[in-house]
Amino acid sequence: MPKINVLEKSVAELIAAGEVVERPASVVKELIENSIDAKAKHITIELRRGGISLLRITDDGCGIERADVPKAFLRHATSKIKNADDLDAIATLGFRGEALAATSSVSKIEMITKSSDEEMGTHYMIEGGVEVLNEETGCPDGTTIIVTDLFYNTPARMKFLKKDVSEGNAVAAVVDRVALSHPEISFKLIREGKQTLSTAGDGKLESAVYTVLGRDFARSVISVVGENNGITVNGLICKPISCRNSRSWQFVFLNGRFVQSGTVTAAVEQAYKNSTMVGKFPAFVINVSVPYGTVDVNVHPAKTQVRFSDERRVFEAVYTAVKAALSHSDTRPTIPTSNSTSSLSPFAHISTKEYRQQIFNTEVETSEKKDKTEVKMQPAVKNEPSKFSRLNDSSPVFFDDALDYVKSKSVDIVREPDDIKNPTPLNNDEQINESIKKESESAENTKVQIIKKEPLVESDPIKLIGEAFSTYIIVEKGNSIFLIDKHAAHERILFEKLKAEQNIDIQELLYPVKVTLGKAEYDACISETSLLLKAGFEIEDFGNATVLVRSVPSALMNCDITAIVEEAAAGLVRFGQVQNDRLDDIYHSIACKAATKGGYHTTDAEMLTLAKRVLNNNDIMYCPHGRPVAFELKRRDLEKQFGRIQ
C-alpha cells in the first residue's frame, strides 16, 4: 500500500496549479483517476441533479490506510510522487495531491475506505475543509467517496453552473472518455437513479466502443496497430465513407490519459487525405504510448494538454500506423439491404440496447430467461421473424479470430472458395436453395492465406451490364454486381497517375490567358512559379494582381483555364508551406477537370476498361474528394430481397 506524503514547498511549487473544480464533471474526472491509480477493476459513478446535490464514486481498488486518510485531504498530499525527479516520468493519472483538498473546500465529503491489510475500514467526513468525523467502520476493500452540496459555501461559483441535465451530460462525457481509455475496467454510470452506462471491462477496446459510441460505429471500424521509434499506436478508426460532420468523436489517449493533441489529430486527418470528403472528419479512438520521460503532462491545470519532446516522431508514428490500417483493411462499401449486416462484426446481430442489457443483468438467470434473450438477439427483417442463424451468413463467425491475427500483422485475408466462375444454370427455387446451401458449406471450409498488400490480379472475368443515368457503370464480377461512378473512378486514376509521373505533358497555348487573382493568391502564384511548372502550368507575372498563363497540362486543353488557375492559386494559400500538400491539391484540380463527367457519353469499351482498372486495384476506392468510387451488391443479398432464399 503506497503511503501518502505531504510534499515539500519547493516540490509543490514545481507543479502546475491543478485545483480546478469548475463543475461536477471536473470532480468526477479527478476522483475516477484516483480510482484507476488505485488499481480498481470496477468503478461505479452515481449522480443526482447532474452531480450538484450528490456524487458517489465507488471502486474496488487498494483503498487507503486509516492513518493516511486525513492526510489525503491536505494540499499537495499524494502517494504518486515524492520528489522533483519524479515529475520527469509520471506514470499515473493523478499526481498533484490537490483533487480531494480542492473538492473538500467547496463541498461536504464522506469517505468510506479500507485497505486489504486492515481488518476494519475508515469512515471519514469533512465539510468545507474541516474534519467532522473519523471513525472505524466495517466495509469491503476499496473506496467510496460521497460528495454532496457542491459549492454550498461558494454561491459565486454556483451561479455559473448550467442546468442539471447539462451538468449531467458533462459528467457522462467524462465517464465515456475514461471508459474508452481503460477497457479493462468495468464502469457503471447511474443518473437520477437510472443506470445509463455499463461497460464489460473485458479489456477489449471494441467492447467499450460498442457500449459508448454505439453499434453503427462499432460495425464500421478498422483496427490500428503500429510501432515506430519506441512509440506504440493502437486503436480503432472509422472507414473513410463513415466520416462525420464534426470532430466530436475524435478521442486521443496518451499513456492511458485523455488529452487534446493537435499533433495526433493532424496526423490522423493527414492519413485520411484524399480519402474523405471535404467538410468531413474521421472518427477514431487512438491510444499512443510513449516513454514517460519524453512527455510533460504538467503543463495544463486540467491535465488535458501535454508537451512532447519530439512532436515529429509522434506525428510520423501515428500517420504511418493509420495510413497502413486504411490501405490494408478498408473494403469497398456494399449497397445496404433490409437484412444485410456487417459479417465480420461481432455485434452484427445485437443492438446497443440489448448489449448493454446483457451487461446490466449480472445475476444468474433461469434457463427460460436465457431462451428468451436468445430469441431477442436473432436478426429479423421488418415485421418478419428470421428463420436462419448466423451460420447461414455469407461470412462465418470463425473469421473474426483470423482477422484479429491478420490485422496485428498488417496483412490481408484472401478467401479461396470453390471455383464458381461457371455456375450451372439454375432452373427452379429448389436448385437455387441447394446451390446456396453448398456455397455456405464451402465457406465454412474457407482457407485463410496471409499475403502482402498489392493490387489485385484479375481473377473473375468482368462482364459489362450497362450504364445508368449516363453516370454509373454496372458490371458483374463473380457473385457480385458493382455500380461504379465513372467520374469519381476516372478522377482517382488520373490523380494517381499525375502523382506517379515525374514529367507532365505540357501544351503551350496559342494565346496566353490573363487571370486576375486576389492579393494573397497572386503573391502565392508569383512566388511558386517553379512548383506550378512542375504541375504543368507555365505562369508569368503580368502585374497588378494578374498573371499570364502560357502553358497548361495537355489534359486540360478543353477546360476553363481561368477557373483551374484560380482554384490552384487558392490551394497554394490554403496549404501554406507544405509543398507535398500544395502539389497534391493542384493534381487534384487537374484530375477533377480532366476526368470524364457524369452525363457524358462513354463507349462500352471505355466503360469496361475503366471498370477493370477499378475492380482489379484495391487502391482505387475513393476519389480525391473522398467519395466512394464503387458500391457492391452481392448475389446472396439480391436473392434475399426477391425472396428466392431466406
N, C-alpha and C positions, 0 to 999 in steps of 0.2 A: 504494500500500500504506500504510494508516494506521500511524503509529508508536505504540508503547506507551510511555506516560508514567507515572511513579510520582507519584501525587497528593500535593500538599502536605498537611500535617496538618490545616490549617484547613478544606480542602475535604473531606478524608476524614471528618472529624467530622460533616459535614452529611448523610452518607449513613447510612440505617438499616442496622443490623448485618445482614449477609447471609451470614455464614459458617455456614449451616445445612446440615450434612452429617449427616442423621439416618439415612439408609439408602441403598442403591444407587440407588433411584429419584430421590432428590434430586441425586445426582451426574449421572445421565443427563440430567435436566432442564437443569442448568446447561451441560453440555457440548454438548447439542443446540442450545441457544440460541446458544452461541458459533459453532457451525457455520452456523446460519441468518444470523447477523450477518455471517459471512464470505462471504455470497452463494453458498453451496453449492446445487447442484441435485440432488445425490444424497447421501443420508446413510444409512449402514448401522450398526446397533447390534447388537452380539453380546454375549451374557452366558452365564456358566456359574455354576451354583449360585445362581441368582437374582441374579447380579451381585456376589456376595460374593468369589468367587475370581477372576473375570475380568469386566472390562467393556472392550469395544473399540468406539470411535466413529470411523468413517472418513467423511471428506467430501471433496468436490472444490472446496472454497472457495478463497479467495485465499491461504491459508497465512500463515506468519509468517516474517519475515526472520531470518536467523541471529543477528544482533546483538540482536534483541528477545526471543529465546526464553527466556533466563534471567530477564529482567525480567518475563515473563508469569506467573511463579510467585511473585512478590513480592506482598505485601498492598497493596491499593489501586493496583495497576498495571493500567491499562486504556487502550484506544485509543478508547473510546466518548465520553469527556468529558475536558475539560481544566481547567475552572474551575467556580466555583459557579453561574454563569449558565446553564451547560449543563443543570443539574438541572431547570430550568424547562421544558424542551422535549426530553424524552428520546424519541428515535425508534427506539432499538434495544432488543432484549430484555434483553441484559446490559449492565451499566454500572458495577458496583461494583468490579470487579477483585479479587474475593475467591474466586471459584469454584475456580480452579486452586490458589491458595495454601491454601485450607481443605482441599481434597481431598488435596493432596500431603503435608500434615502428618499424615494418618492412613492413608496407603496408599503403595504403590510405583507410580510413574507412569513410563511410557515414551512419549515423543512423537517422531513422525517427521513432519516438515513441510517444505514447500517453497513458495516464492512464485514467480510466473511470471517475476519479474525476475532470478532466480538460476539458475545452471546446476546447482548441487548443492543438495541438501536438508540438513536438520539432524536428527541422531539425538541425543536428549537423554533422560537418565534422572535421576530424583530419588526418593529414598526417605526418608520421614519428614521431609520438608522439607530434606534435604541432597542437594546435587548429587553424582552419582556418575559421570556420563558426558556429554560434549558433543563430538560429532564430526560430520564431514561424511559424507553418505551419498547414494546415488542413490535417487530416489523420484519419483513423479508429483506434479503440483501438487495442493495441498490439505494436509490434516492428518489424521493418525491418532493417537489417544490411547488407550493401553492402561493401564487401572487394575487392579492385582492386589492381592490380600490386603488388602481394605478392613478397616480397624480392627485391623490386626495388632498395632499398638503401643498400642491403647486397648481392652483387654478389657472395661472397664466399658460401653463402647458396644456391643461385640459381643454381650453377653448380652441386649440389648434387641431384637436383630433377630429376626424371625419365621422360620418355615420357608422353605426355599429356594423352594418353589412360591409362597408368599405374597409374598415379595420380588420374584420374577419377575413375578407378576401386577401388582404395583405399578409396575414398570418398564414393562410393556405398557400400563398405563393412561396413563402419561405420554406414551408414544410415540403412542398413539391420539389424545390431545388435541392434540399438536403436529401430527400428520398432518392433522387436521381444520382446524387454523388456517392451514396452509400447503399447500394442494392443489397448488401449483405446484412443490413439491419432492417427489422420489421417496424414500420412506422404506422401509427394509427392517429387519426385526427377526428375529434368529436366536437362538433359545433352546435351549441344550443341543445345539447342532449342527443344529437343525431350524428352517427358515425358517417363521415363523408369520404374518408380515405383509409385504405389499409393495404400496405404493400406486403409481398410474400416474405421478403428477407431471405431469399434463396441464393443471393449472390449473383443472380443473372440480371444484367442491365436490361435485357429485353422485357423481363417481367415488370421491372419498375417503370419502364417507358410505357408499357401497355396500361398499367394502372393509372399513371399520372397523365399521360398525353392521349390515351385512348387507342381504340382498335385500328382506326384508319391510318394513323401514323405508324403504329407498330407493324402493320401489314406491308408497308411500303418502304422499309428501312434497308440500308446497306451497312454491313459491318465494316469498321475501320480498325486495322491493326498495323502498326508500324513502329520502327525504332531507327533513330538516326543520331549519331554523335552523343549517345548516352541519354537521349530524350525519347521517352516512350509515349506513343499516341494510340489511344483506342477509344471506341465509342460507336455511335450509330448516326448515320446521316440519311436524309431523305433522297429519293430519286429526283433527278432534275425536273421531271414532269410534275412532281408534288411540291415544288417550292411555293412559299407562302407570300402574302402581300405585305408582311412586316417581319421584323426581326424578333418578334416576341417569343418564338420557340428556338432561340439560339442559347444553348447552355454550355458554358465553358467552366471546367473544373481543373484546378491546378493542385496536384498532390492531395486530392480529396476536398479541396476548398473551392466554393463557388467564387468566381472572380469575373470582373468585366475587363476583358483583354482585347484591345484593338488589334494587337498583333495576331492573335489566334483567329479572331473573326475575319480579318483581312486575308489571312492565309486560306481559310476555308472558302471564302467567296471567290478568291482568285482561282482556286482549283475548279470551281463551277463555271468559270468564264467560258463563254461561247457554248454553254450547255443549258443555260437558264434564260428565261425570258426577261426582257427589260422591265424593271419595277418589281421583280420577284426576288425573294431572298431564301436561301436554303435553311431548312430546319435541321438542327443537329444537337446531339449530346456528346461532347468531346471531353475526354479526360486526358490531361497532359501530365506526365510525371517527369520531373527534373530533379537533379541533385539539390538537396535543401540549401546548400551553400551558394547556389547560383541564382537564387531569387530572394528578394526582400519583400516580405509580407507586412512590414511595419511602416508603411508609408501612407496609410489611409485609416481614419478613425474607425470605420466600419469594416475594415479588412477586406473590402471588395476590389481594391486595386492593388496591383503588385508591380514590382520593377525587376526586369530580367537583366542579368549581367551581359547577356549576348542575345538580343532580340532576333538577329538574323538567323541564328541556329534554330530557335524555336519556330520561326516562320517557315524555314525550309523543312523541318521535321513534320510539321502539321500539313503543309502543302503537299509534300511527297506522299504522305500516308493517305490523304483524302483523294488525291488525283489517282493513285493506284487503285483505291477501292472503287472509284467511279468507272475506271477503264476495265476492271476485271469482273465487276459484279452487276453492273447495270444491264438491264434487259429491255427489249422492245416492249412498249406498252401494248396491252391487249384491249380489244373492244369489250367493254363491260356488258354482261348479260344478267338477267334477273337472278340466276342461280350460279353465276361464276364466282369463284373465290380465289384468293392467293394460295396456291397449292403448297408453297414452301413455308407458309407462315404457321407457327404453332398455334395461332389464335384464329385460324380461318373460320372455325365453326362455333365460335363462342363470342358473345357480346361483352363489352366492357362491364356492363352491369352484372352479368352472370359471373364473370371472372372475379369481380370484387366480392360478390355474394359468397362465392366459394371460400374466399379467404376469411370473410367475416364469421362464417359458421365453422368455428374451430372445434366445437364439441362433436362427439361421436354421434353419427346419425344412424337411424334404423335402416335396414335394407330396403324397406318400402320407400323411404325418402330418397335414398340413393337412386332407386329406379326412376323416380320422378325427375330428379335432377338430370339423369342421363337423357331422358326424353326431351327435356327443355333444351339441351345442348345440341340436338340434332339440327342440321341446317334445314331450312324449309323455304320453298317457293311461296310467294304471297298467296294466302288463302288455300294452300295445299300442303299437307304434310310430306316430308321427304321419305322416300322409300329405300334409299341406298345409304350405306355407311361410308366413312372416309376411305375405306379400302377400294371403293369403286371410283375414286377420284383419279384424274389423269396423272397425278404425281404422288407416289406412295409416301407414307409418313417416314419411312426409314431414310429418306433422302435428307432429312434435317441433320442427322448425325454426320453424314458425308459432307454436307455444306459447311458445318462448323469447322471440320478439319481442313477443307479446301480453302475457306476464307482465311484461316490462320496462316496458310502457306502462300496466300496471294496468287492462287491459280484458279483455273476454271474446271467446270464439270462438263464432260461430253457424254451424252446418253447414246447408247448404241442399241436401239430397238431392232427387232427383226426387219428384214427387207420389206418395205411397204411401198416401193416405187411403183409397182404394177399390181394394184389390188384387183382381185377378182370382182367382176360386176355383181352388184347385189340386186336381187330381183324382188325380195319381199322383206317385210319387217322382221321375220324370224331370222333370216340370214344376217340382217343388219345387227340385231342384238347379239347373235353368235359371234360376229366379227368384233364387236366392241368388247365382248367378254374375253376373247382371245387376246385382244390388244391390252386389256387391263392385266391379264395373267402374264403377258410378256413384260409389262412394265415392272412387275414385282421381281423379275429376274434381271433387271437392267444392270449393266455393268457400269462401273464408275472409273473413268480414266482421268489421270491428272496430267494436264498438258500446259505448256506455256501459252500465254495470250498472243494470238496472231490473227490476222484477217482470215475469215473462213474461206475454205476452198469450196467451190460449187459442188454440192452433193446431189440433192434432189433437183431435177430439171424445173425451170421456171416457165410457167405457161401464162401467156397474156390473155386475160379475160376481156378487158376493155378499159374504158375511161369514163368516169362520172363527172358531169358538170365541167368538162374540159379542164379539170384541175387535178383529179385524183385517179391515179393509175391503179387498176385492180388486177392482181396476179394471183396465181395458185402455185404453191410450193409445198410438196409433201402433203401433210394433213392440215394445212393452214391456208387461209386466204389473207392476203396483205393488201391494205389500202395505202398508197404512197402519195404524199403531196409532192407533185413534180417540181414545184418551185423551191420548196424547202430542201428537197434532195439535191437538186442541181446546184443550189446556192452553197450547200455544205461541201459538195465535191469541188466546186471552183475555189472555195475558201481554202481547203486543204491543199489544193494544187498550187495556189499562189504562195502559201507559206512554205511549201517544199521547194519550189523553184528559186534559184538564185537570180536569174535574169528574166524579167517580164518582157514579153513582146510589146514594143512601143510603136505607135503610129504618129508621125508628125502631121499636124493639122495644116491644111492648105491656107487657112486664115487663122491667126491667133484669136483666142477667145478672151475678152476682158471680163474679169469678175471683180465686183466691188464687195468688200468684206467689212465686218465690224473691226474696230481698232485692235481688239485682242486677237481675233482670228488672223487679221492682216499681219500683225507682228509675229505670230507663230509661223505663218507661211514663209515669210521672207527670211526667217532665222533657221528654218528647217528645209531649205530647198534640196539639200542632199538626201534627206530622208524621203521627201516626196519623189525625188528622181528614182530612188531605189524601188518605190512603189509604182513607177511608170509615168509620173507626172513631171514634165519639164515646165517650170514656172519661173517667171521673171518679175521683178518689182517694177510696176508702172507708175508708182507714186500716188499720193492722195488716197490711201487705203484701197488701191486697185492693183491687181496682179494680172499678168498676161500668161495664158496657158498655151504653150506651143506644141506640146506632145502629151498624149494620154495613152493608157494601155489599149492595145488594139481591140480588146474585147468590149470596149466602151464607145466605139466609133459611132454607134447609132443611138447613144444615150444622151441625156441632158448634161452636158459638161459643166455648166454653171452650178447646177444643183449638186453634182458629185463633189466639186471642189469646195463648195460651201460646207458640205457635210464633213469632208476630210479635214477642213480647217477647224471646224467645231470640235472634232475629235482630238486634234493637236492640243487645243486649250484644255479640254476635259481631262486628259490623261497626264498633264504636266510633263515631267521629265522622264517618265517611264517609257523608254524607246520601244520595247517589245509590244507594250500595250498600244502605243500610238500606231505602230506599223500594222498590228492585227486589226485595229479599228479601220484603217484605210483599206486593207484587204477585204474586210467585211463589207464595206461600202461598195467596193468594186464587184464582189461576188453577188451582192444583192441586186445591183443594177444590171449585171450581165446575165444573170440566170433567167431561164425561160419562165414566163409568167403564167399564173393560173388564168385559164380562159383562152390562151393561145393554142393554135392548132399544133399538134405533135403527131408525127407518123408512128405507126406501130413499131417499126424498127427502133426508133428513138426511145419510145416508152420501154420496150423490152431491154434495151441496153442500159437505160437508167435504172430499171428495176434490178438487173443483175448487179450493177455497181453497189446498190444499196444493200441488198439481201445477202450478198457474199462478203460483206465487210462490216463487222460489228462496230467499227469506229464511227460509222455514219448512222447515228441515232437521232441527233438533234441538229437543227440549222443553227447558224451562229447567233440567232436571236434566242435560242433555247426552245423553239417549238419542235414537237416530235416530227420526225420525217415519215414514219410508217406506223400503222396500227395492225395488230394481228388478230384474226378471228379464227379460232381453232374449229376443226370439223366437229369435234365432240360437242362443243358448246352450241354450235349451229344446229346440230341434230337434236339436242335437248330442247331448243326453242321450238322446233317443229313437232316435238312430241314423239319423234321416232325412237328415242331411247329415254330412259328415266334418269 
